[in-house]
Amino acid sequence: MYLGIDVGGTKTLLAVFDENGQISRQAKFPTPPDYENFLQELKKTLAEFKDFQIKACCCALPGRLDRSRGIGVRFGNLGWQNIPIKQDVSRLLGLDYVFIENDAKLAGLYEAINHKEYKKVVYVTIGTGIGIGIITNGNIVPELADSEIGNMLINHNGSLQKWEAFASGKAFQERFGLKASEANNPTIWERYTDDLVVGFDAALAAFQPDVVIIGGGVGAHFDKFGSLLAEKIAKIRNRMVPIPPIIKAAKPEEAVIYGCYVFLRQKLGI
């Protein structure tokens, strides 16, 4: 059995996978803002999995990592800094095989292996923030494993702003007073897609992928904006920058936890 832990800004999801990648049991809890409280909640939740023989664990984290030391350096929507999360999870599980990786990279990994017809995949997750995973030949690109596309500075309303500050799911709700799941007015999606285009245009120029896959809480509603996004990108097309297919994630809100399983199998060579 393999354990995935998806630590999000608002909730933490745990899932145990069998050898075939099927979830045997899962549980979740609200992510406490205090790290020590998080460890206490994690300890209590792990008790629900005590009957499983867990071989290895992957912990997905929403921020910048020091993978060699197993440390979460900084998190976008959590106040944690320089936390020894690999060591702490290993201690709670009594397990040596614990790995940490950025959540968007894991989600991109899962989605990429489901689209093996594409060599270079750019996965963009749009949720509380905006993250990116760059996958080539079914592997996370090490040199780009710390990419933070949501932190790109873009000229918006006359000033330089982080892309996720005005185009994330959080920004969507602040601007329109609705969650993406509640918004059905085409005018809202028209205006919101204008905020998406500038970031995607920059990403295409920088990475020139074979496909762009969109996931996350907003990505789950791709049908409301996907074709509009493609149309708007085509209108500002730079002939030096190819426009690849832009598609919806197979599991827009679950790709991270499934990516934990894929990542573990790669790390363990199985």
Secondary structure, 3 states (H helix, E strand, C coil): CEEEEEECCCEEEEEEECCCCCEEEEEEEECCCCHHHHHHHHHHHHHHHCCCCCCEEEEEECEEEECCCCEEEEECCCCCEEECHHHHHHHHHCCCCEEEEEHHHHHHHHHHHCCCCCCEEEEEEECCCEEEEEEECCEECHHHCCCCHHHCEEEECCEEEEHHHHHCHHHHHHHHCCCHHHCCCHHHHHHHHHHHHHHHHHHHHHHCCCEEEEEHHHHCCHHHCHHHHHHHHHHCCCCCCCCCCEEECCCCCCHHHHHHHHHHHHHHCC
